[in-house]
Amino acid sequence: MTDTLEQLDTEGLAHTATDVPWSTIVWDDPVNLMTYVSYVFRSYFGYPREEAERLMLRVHQEGRAIVATGSREAMERHAEAMHGYGLQATVSKAAP
């Protein structure tokens, strides 16, 4: 009986491990000002000013930035929130 429970528990962990992590990516757009993007990162994610500006500059200069990593559900919520602020965002499975 114990072997069966341990096997089920291990299978559950393996399934969970393949589900995470996911990333929320914010993309550059021609509409939003850099100061606004930095404001969104500070107000929504709670990033300090320096980190918010670093991420904003990455969006501006490289065309995108990963702003959060975690479970798929949480990253989808973040992407929807970014859409609510008028930012372009997608969810992607994080690179290993």
N, C-alpha and C positions, 0 to 999 in steps of 0.2 A: 504494500500500500504506500509506504513512504517513497519508494523508488518512483512510483507513478506520479505522486504529487511533485516530487523534485523535477521529474521530466517535464510536467506541465508548466511548472514555474520557469524552468529554463527556456522552454519554447516561447513563453510569453515575453521573457526578457530579450530574446533574439529578435522577435517581431518588433518590439518597441525600439530596439537599437537601430533597426533599419528605417524606422520612421523619422528619426531625428538625426542631425539637426536640419532645420530649414532656415532660409534667410529671407528677410524683407529687403528688397532692393528699390531704392529711389532713383529715378532716371531724370536726366537733364531735360528741360523744356524751355522754349523761347518765351514763356509767359511770366513765370514767377521770378521775382527779384531775389537775389542772393540773400539779402537781409531777411526776407520773409521765410525762405527755406531754413535758415539758421534759427529763426524764431520758432518755427514748427518743431524742429528737432529739440529745442530747449523746452518748449511748453508741453509737447506730447510725450517725449521719451525721458525728459528730465535731465538731458545732458548738460554738463557745465558749458559755459560760453565757448571755451577753447575747443572742446570736442565737437560741439555743434558746428562751429566754423570750419574745423578740419573736415568734417563730413560734407558740409556744404561745398567747400572748395573741391573736394573729390568729385562730387556730382557735377560741378561746373567744368572742371578741367578734364576729367576722365569720362564724363558722360553718365556715370552711375556711381552709387556707393551702397554698400551693405550697411544698413542702419540697425539691424537687429538679427539675432539668431536664436532659434529655439524650436518649440514644437510647431508642427504645421498649422494647427488651429490658431495658436497665438500669432504666428506670422501672417496668417490670413486676416486676422483682426487688425493688425498693424497696417497692412496694405489698404484695407478698407478705410481705416482712419486717415491715412495719407490721401486717399481719394477724396475724402470729406474736406480736407484742407486744400484740395485742388492740385495736389502733386501726383505725378505719375509714379506708380509703384507696382511691383510684381513680387510674387513669391517663387522661390526656387529652392531645390534641394541643395544644401550646402556642400561644397567640395570637401572630400575627406581630408 
